[in-house]
């Protein structure tokens, strides 16, 4: 069993064996799934360019759209 402690700021260090098993690196995102009394921790899937459902909507990709909505 691998343990870590929770700090007063609700933070913890992910133990090295867990980081190695999930191939975690700085900046990686984690996903927490609650299953009753347990939590499943996984590495978030990287969104590939092909996973963007809005990529095919060229009618919303004009210079005017980027100017109007670029800072959202």
Buried (B, 14 or more C-beta within 10 A) or exposed (E): EEEEEEEEEEEEEEEEEEBEEBEBEEEEEEEEEEEEEEEEEEBEEEEEEEEEEEEEEEEEEEEEEEEEEEEE
